[in-house]
Amino acid sequence: MRVLLLGATGNLGSRCLQALIAHKHTVTVVVRNVPKLQSMMSPALLEQIHAIVEGDATDSAALEKAILDHDIEAIIDVAGNVVPPWQKPLMPEIARAVTHAAVAVGEQRGKPLRAWFTSGIIILEYPGTGYLISDYMPRTGVNQHTGTRDVVEVIPLSKLKWSLYGSAWMYSNRKQGQFEPLGAPIPHDLLVKANSPPGWEKTWVERIPLIGVYLNAFYMPIVHYKTQYEAVAEFLAEDLEKEDSEWIGKKVAVKEKSKKDV
């Protein structure tokens, strides 16, 4: 599939680049800082990128041009950093630009594009409560994630085949150095679920009177939903191989399997 990747110099985006290429996708990247990308990626990996477009992920017109110029079929948007509450979040602004460009191209073609957007696990339901995880958190701390959700989920699937990845804490065991091509896809062993997080537990934290459910809304994502960047990147790249993914139109969370999940 011909994929446009936004955020290729980030922690998740750099792994997505490797995974997409390992899955034989044809990858075009949009980055603001081309020299940074070139310093991060080995010459062997750079050679396998179909095209590098220097541009701003909030520029809808430039994104539309990139989609048309490179005949893009799918988009992975993992651009934008999580920022403190007092800073303006870019993630919703990027999502707005990407969706506008993707919908415009889809309407021209008469066929919607496929797209993954990154948000936070807090946009999913808190199991057993009837509320979202974000409902148990300060509004100023969740706006960048709920804002991205609000931009994306109102778009009809007839115009854009979107999915929202609700990320939690991610990490990597990778040593420092340039990113190299993967010899082959690295299979992941993630639990995946839509609408509410997989394997959610009622921990001792939730049993604390009055405030337990609020504390657990922070505790669970931080402690039980740590996932490797590489596994998430593999999941996204793998999903784009499917013509009709089960995750289209869904808010999705993943979890590394623990002994309790086996």
C-alpha beads as a LAMMPS data file, in Angstrom:
LAMMPS data file: protein, C-alpha beads

262 atoms
261 bonds

1 atom types
1 bond types

-500.0 500.0 xlo xhi
-500.0 500.0 ylo yhi
-500.0 500.0 zlo zhi

Masses

1 110.0

Atoms # bond

1 1 1 0.000 0.000 0.000
2 1 1 1.198 3.539 -0.712
3 1 1 1.381 5.159 2.743
4 1 1 1.947 8.736 3.869
5 1 1 3.705 8.815 7.252
6 1 1 3.592 11.917 9.458
7 1 1 5.921 12.078 12.452
8 1 1 8.762 9.908 11.130
9 1 1 11.349 11.592 13.376
10 1 1 9.405 10.825 16.555
11 1 1 9.766 7.832 18.844
12 1 1 6.780 5.973 17.400
13 1 1 7.052 7.365 13.879
14 1 1 10.636 6.204 13.413
15 1 1 9.570 2.653 14.296
16 1 1 6.545 2.977 12.005
17 1 1 8.906 3.797 9.140
18 1 1 10.849 0.595 9.752
19 1 1 7.719 -1.516 10.150
20 1 1 5.955 -0.115 7.079
21 1 1 8.965 -0.808 4.887
22 1 1 9.340 -4.291 6.378
23 1 1 5.735 -4.944 5.350
24 1 1 6.566 -3.833 1.791
25 1 1 4.466 -0.685 1.939
26 1 1 5.604 2.164 -0.302
27 1 1 6.309 4.985 2.139
28 1 1 6.302 8.745 1.632
29 1 1 7.211 10.810 4.688
30 1 1 6.358 14.420 5.486
31 1 1 8.812 16.043 7.902
32 1 1 9.687 19.596 8.881
33 1 1 13.354 18.806 9.409
34 1 1 14.830 16.688 6.614
35 1 1 18.409 16.785 7.989
36 1 1 17.125 15.384 11.297
37 1 1 15.465 12.496 9.467
38 1 1 18.649 11.864 7.495
39 1 1 20.740 11.818 10.669
40 1 1 18.405 9.343 12.365
41 1 1 18.082 6.833 9.526
42 1 1 20.843 4.735 8.019
43 1 1 21.602 5.191 4.307
44 1 1 20.141 1.724 3.701
45 1 1 16.831 2.713 5.315
46 1 1 16.726 6.109 3.597
47 1 1 17.124 4.394 0.228
48 1 1 13.923 2.442 0.853
49 1 1 11.796 5.546 1.446
50 1 1 9.807 6.295 -1.690
51 1 1 9.839 10.081 -1.145
52 1 1 10.698 12.642 1.516
53 1 1 8.513 15.752 1.511
54 1 1 9.662 18.736 3.536
55 1 1 6.621 20.427 4.987
56 1 1 4.386 21.233 7.926
57 1 1 1.868 18.634 9.073
58 1 1 -0.618 21.422 9.801
59 1 1 -0.589 22.623 6.171
60 1 1 -3.649 20.991 4.648
61 1 1 -2.938 22.173 1.104
62 1 1 0.614 20.808 1.197
63 1 1 -0.630 17.492 2.555
64 1 1 -3.254 17.248 -0.172
65 1 1 -0.560 17.869 -2.775
66 1 1 1.670 15.170 -1.252
67 1 1 -1.216 12.695 -1.275
68 1 1 -1.962 13.414 -4.921
69 1 1 1.668 13.600 -6.088
70 1 1 2.507 10.204 -4.598
71 1 1 -0.841 8.494 -5.173
72 1 1 -1.255 7.850 -1.446
73 1 1 -3.806 5.247 -0.349
74 1 1 -3.350 5.346 3.440
75 1 1 -2.034 7.662 6.136
76 1 1 -0.421 7.095 9.526
77 1 1 -0.457 10.265 11.605
78 1 1 1.777 9.932 14.656
79 1 1 2.972 13.560 14.534
80 1 1 2.827 16.002 17.414
81 1 1 4.168 15.734 20.937
82 1 1 2.159 15.537 24.139
83 1 1 2.590 18.974 25.725
84 1 1 1.918 20.424 29.204
85 1 1 -1.593 21.833 29.784
86 1 1 -0.374 25.446 29.488
87 1 1 0.972 24.920 25.942
88 1 1 -1.105 24.843 22.792
89 1 1 -1.501 21.242 21.602
90 1 1 -0.640 20.538 17.968
91 1 1 -2.174 17.076 17.697
92 1 1 -5.761 18.247 17.038
93 1 1 -4.503 20.860 14.570
94 1 1 -2.517 18.226 12.695
95 1 1 -5.481 15.856 12.682
96 1 1 -7.678 18.626 11.288
97 1 1 -5.242 19.316 8.435
98 1 1 -4.768 15.633 7.647
99 1 1 -8.469 14.814 7.641
100 1 1 -9.284 17.838 5.481
101 1 1 -6.666 16.822 2.904
102 1 1 -7.584 13.136 2.984
103 1 1 -11.312 13.760 2.618
104 1 1 -10.705 16.167 -0.277
105 1 1 -8.615 13.602 -2.150
106 1 1 -11.067 10.804 -1.372
107 1 1 -13.906 12.844 -2.822
108 1 1 -11.876 13.532 -5.967
109 1 1 -11.173 9.825 -6.389
110 1 1 -14.601 8.613 -5.353
111 1 1 -12.965 6.309 -2.810
112 1 1 -12.063 7.087 0.825
113 1 1 -8.493 6.812 2.043
114 1 1 -7.493 4.688 5.036
115 1 1 -5.984 6.516 8.014
116 1 1 -4.706 5.914 11.549
117 1 1 -4.517 8.796 14.020
118 1 1 -2.764 8.820 17.382
119 1 1 -4.590 10.003 20.477
120 1 1 -4.560 8.773 24.079
121 1 1 -6.070 5.798 25.880
122 1 1 -8.193 8.258 27.849
123 1 1 -10.594 8.619 24.889
124 1 1 -11.804 5.061 25.492
125 1 1 -14.450 3.901 27.945
126 1 1 -13.600 3.200 31.554
127 1 1 -14.924 -0.387 31.787
128 1 1 -17.957 -0.879 33.956
129 1 1 -18.692 2.799 34.567
130 1 1 -20.483 4.076 31.475
131 1 1 -17.997 6.953 31.330
132 1 1 -14.789 7.679 29.455
133 1 1 -11.417 7.484 31.180
134 1 1 -11.009 11.191 30.401
135 1 1 -14.085 11.935 32.524
136 1 1 -12.015 11.078 35.593
137 1 1 -9.169 13.436 34.718
138 1 1 -8.663 17.225 34.729
139 1 1 -9.946 18.680 31.455
140 1 1 -6.810 20.749 30.864
141 1 1 -4.690 17.593 30.896
142 1 1 -6.697 15.698 28.313
143 1 1 -7.676 18.322 25.729
144 1 1 -5.002 17.348 23.203
145 1 1 -6.352 13.807 23.087
146 1 1 -10.048 14.566 23.254
147 1 1 -9.505 17.332 20.722
148 1 1 -7.961 14.900 18.256
149 1 1 -10.831 12.484 18.821
150 1 1 -13.383 15.227 18.269
151 1 1 -11.814 16.137 14.932
152 1 1 -11.651 12.575 13.630
153 1 1 -14.689 10.681 14.866
154 1 1 -17.282 12.986 13.305
155 1 1 -16.039 12.170 9.793
156 1 1 -18.283 9.662 7.973
157 1 1 -16.514 6.451 7.022
158 1 1 -17.777 6.969 3.497
159 1 1 -15.359 9.925 3.340
160 1 1 -12.414 8.559 5.345
161 1 1 -11.759 5.094 6.744
162 1 1 -10.293 6.317 10.018
163 1 1 -9.114 4.610 13.189
164 1 1 -7.932 6.195 16.429
165 1 1 -5.086 4.576 18.345
166 1 1 -5.426 5.376 22.053
167 1 1 -1.853 5.242 23.252
168 1 1 -0.657 4.887 26.817
169 1 1 2.911 4.808 28.089
170 1 1 5.358 3.536 25.445
171 1 1 9.000 2.542 25.774
172 1 1 11.829 0.923 23.836
173 1 1 14.778 -1.317 24.648
174 1 1 16.574 -0.093 21.540
175 1 1 20.182 1.053 21.887
176 1 1 21.256 4.419 20.545
177 1 1 22.278 4.601 16.907
178 1 1 20.775 5.032 13.474
179 1 1 17.669 3.111 12.515
180 1 1 18.357 0.256 10.111
181 1 1 15.970 -1.671 7.854
182 1 1 14.329 -4.654 9.510
183 1 1 15.114 -7.984 7.937
184 1 1 11.454 -8.924 8.240
185 1 1 8.375 -7.819 10.196
186 1 1 8.724 -8.396 13.933
187 1 1 5.521 -10.095 15.132
188 1 1 3.797 -8.445 18.058
189 1 1 1.948 -10.150 20.904
190 1 1 -0.482 -7.406 21.813
191 1 1 -4.007 -7.618 23.113
192 1 1 -6.118 -5.309 20.958
193 1 1 -9.618 -4.049 21.681
194 1 1 -11.937 -1.299 20.479
195 1 1 -13.961 1.140 22.598
196 1 1 -12.482 0.106 25.962
197 1 1 -8.965 -1.043 26.927
198 1 1 -8.248 -4.795 26.819
199 1 1 -7.474 -6.570 30.059
200 1 1 -8.617 -3.732 32.319
201 1 1 -8.476 -4.611 36.016
202 1 1 -10.196 -3.484 39.189
203 1 1 -7.038 -2.948 41.195
204 1 1 -6.530 -2.195 44.867
205 1 1 -6.298 1.454 43.863
206 1 1 -9.906 1.511 42.661
207 1 1 -11.082 0.206 46.039
208 1 1 -9.888 3.331 47.846
209 1 1 -13.069 5.056 49.115
210 1 1 -14.350 8.088 47.209
211 1 1 -11.236 8.707 45.075
212 1 1 -10.283 5.178 44.004
213 1 1 -11.849 5.265 40.558
214 1 1 -10.132 8.586 39.812
215 1 1 -6.742 7.293 40.935
216 1 1 -7.193 4.083 38.958
217 1 1 -7.807 6.099 35.786
218 1 1 -4.181 7.254 36.097
219 1 1 -2.734 4.084 37.601
220 1 1 -3.912 1.571 35.006
221 1 1 -2.668 3.349 31.847
222 1 1 0.706 4.120 33.403
223 1 1 1.395 0.777 35.094
224 1 1 -0.501 -1.856 33.067
225 1 1 -0.536 -0.448 29.541
226 1 1 3.145 0.089 28.826
227 1 1 3.892 -1.082 25.297
228 1 1 7.005 -1.119 23.166
229 1 1 7.095 1.379 20.318
230 1 1 8.146 -1.435 18.009
231 1 1 5.091 -3.549 18.816
232 1 1 2.682 -0.667 18.224
233 1 1 4.399 0.206 14.938
234 1 1 4.116 -3.412 13.826
235 1 1 0.417 -3.482 14.688
236 1 1 -0.255 -0.359 12.603
237 1 1 1.801 -1.509 9.624
238 1 1 0.216 -4.964 9.741
239 1 1 -3.285 -3.515 9.881
240 1 1 -2.784 -1.515 6.692
241 1 1 -2.381 -4.780 4.799
242 1 1 -6.048 -5.533 5.412
243 1 1 -8.561 -4.367 2.828
244 1 1 -11.370 -4.138 5.390
245 1 1 -9.823 -3.812 8.830
246 1 1 -12.003 -4.588 11.830
247 1 1 -10.665 -1.395 13.434
248 1 1 -12.111 1.037 10.878
249 1 1 -14.273 3.619 12.618
250 1 1 -13.061 2.477 16.052
251 1 1 -11.102 3.848 18.992
252 1 1 -8.495 1.187 19.728
253 1 1 -6.186 0.387 22.642
254 1 1 -3.470 -2.256 22.951
255 1 1 -1.787 -4.002 25.853
256 1 1 1.211 -6.252 26.245
257 1 1 0.108 -9.631 27.480
258 1 1 0.807 -10.419 31.104
259 1 1 0.504 -13.720 32.954
260 1 1 -3.078 -12.755 33.855
261 1 1 -3.928 -12.333 30.167
262 1 1 -2.607 -15.725 29.023

Bonds

1 1 1 2
2 1 2 3
3 1 3 4
4 1 4 5
5 1 5 6
6 1 6 7
7 1 7 8
8 1 8 9
9 1 9 10
10 1 10 11
11 1 11 12
12 1 12 13
13 1 13 14
14 1 14 15
15 1 15 16
16 1 16 17
17 1 17 18
18 1 18 19
19 1 19 20
20 1 20 21
21 1 21 22
22 1 22 23
23 1 23 24
24 1 24 25
25 1 25 26
26 1 26 27
27 1 27 28
28 1 28 29
29 1 29 30
30 1 30 31
31 1 31 32
32 1 32 33
33 1 33 34
34 1 34 35
35 1 35 36
36 1 36 37
37 1 37 38
38 1 38 39
39 1 39 40
40 1 40 41
41 1 41 42
42 1 42 43
43 1 43 44
44 1 44 45
45 1 45 46
46 1 46 47
47 1 47 48
48 1 48 49
49 1 49 50
50 1 50 51
51 1 51 52
52 1 52 53
53 1 53 54
54 1 54 55
55 1 55 56
56 1 56 57
57 1 57 58
58 1 58 59
59 1 59 60
60 1 60 61
61 1 61 62
62 1 62 63
63 1 63 64
64 1 64 65
65 1 65 66
66 1 66 67
67 1 67 68
68 1 68 69
69 1 69 70
70 1 70 71
71 1 71 72
72 1 72 73
73 1 73 74
74 1 74 75
75 1 75 76
76 1 76 77
77 1 77 78
78 1 78 79
79 1 79 80
80 1 80 81
81 1 81 82
82 1 82 83
83 1 83 84
84 1 84 85
85 1 85 86
86 1 86 87
87 1 87 88
88 1 88 89
89 1 89 90
90 1 90 91
91 1 91 92
92 1 92 93
93 1 93 94
94 1 94 95
95 1 95 96
96 1 96 97
97 1 97 98
98 1 98 99
99 1 99 100
100 1 100 101
101 1 101 102
102 1 102 103
103 1 103 104
104 1 104 105
105 1 105 106
106 1 106 107
107 1 107 108
108 1 108 109
109 1 109 110
110 1 110 111
111 1 111 112
112 1 112 113
113 1 113 114
114 1 114 115
115 1 115 116
116 1 116 117
117 1 117 118
118 1 118 119
119 1 119 120
120 1 120 121
121 1 121 122
122 1 122 123
123 1 123 124
124 1 124 125
125 1 125 126
126 1 126 127
127 1 127 128
128 1 128 129
129 1 129 130
130 1 130 131
131 1 131 132
132 1 132 133
133 1 133 134
134 1 134 135
135 1 135 136
136 1 136 137
137 1 137 138
138 1 138 139
139 1 139 140
140 1 140 141
141 1 141 142
142 1 142 143
143 1 143 144
144 1 144 145
145 1 145 146
146 1 146 147
147 1 147 148
148 1 148 149
149 1 149 150
150 1 150 151
151 1 151 152
152 1 152 153
153 1 153 154
154 1 154 155
155 1 155 156
156 1 156 157
157 1 157 158
158 1 158 159
159 1 159 160
160 1 160 161
161 1 161 162
162 1 162 163
163 1 163 164
164 1 164 165
165 1 165 166
166 1 166 167
167 1 167 168
168 1 168 169
169 1 169 170
170 1 170 171
171 1 171 172
172 1 172 173
173 1 173 174
174 1 174 175
175 1 175 176
176 1 176 177
177 1 177 178
178 1 178 179
179 1 179 180
180 1 180 181
181 1 181 182
182 1 182 183
183 1 183 184
184 1 184 185
185 1 185 186
186 1 186 187
187 1 187 188
188 1 188 189
189 1 189 190
190 1 190 191
191 1 191 192
192 1 192 193
193 1 193 194
194 1 194 195
195 1 195 196
196 1 196 197
197 1 197 198
198 1 198 199
199 1 199 200
200 1 200 201
201 1 201 202
202 1 202 203
203 1 203 204
204 1 204 205
205 1 205 206
206 1 206 207
207 1 207 208
208 1 208 209
209 1 209 210
210 1 210 211
211 1 211 212
212 1 212 213
213 1 213 214
214 1 214 215
215 1 215 216
216 1 216 217
217 1 217 218
218 1 218 219
219 1 219 220
220 1 220 221
221 1 221 222
222 1 222 223
223 1 223 224
224 1 224 225
225 1 225 226
226 1 226 227
227 1 227 228
228 1 228 229
229 1 229 230
230 1 230 231
231 1 231 232
232 1 232 233
233 1 233 234
234 1 234 235
235 1 235 236
236 1 236 237
237 1 237 238
238 1 238 239
239 1 239 240
240 1 240 241
241 1 241 242
242 1 242 243
243 1 243 244
244 1 244 245
245 1 245 246
246 1 246 247
247 1 247 248
248 1 248 249
249 1 249 250
250 1 250 251
251 1 251 252
252 1 252 253
253 1 253 254
254 1 254 255
255 1 255 256
256 1 256 257
257 1 257 258
258 1 258 259
259 1 259 260
260 1 260 261
261 1 261 262
